[in-house]
Amino acid sequence: MKWLVTNCSVQFIFFQKYTYFIKLTILLPFIFNEIPYMITSTIRKKISQAKLLMNVSSI
């Protein structure tokens, strides 16, 4: 019985690692596509906010 429990826990740990690996392989391309887009969009927002501030302060 004890052997069965340890075997199950080992399989469970392996399964967790395996699912994590699958998630990682699925998410990696998505992350690599999303992150640069997010960075550029935030930079653009910051630039546009700065331009707005400059316009407001110049009036």
Secondary structure as UniProt FT lines:
FT   HELIX           2..58
//
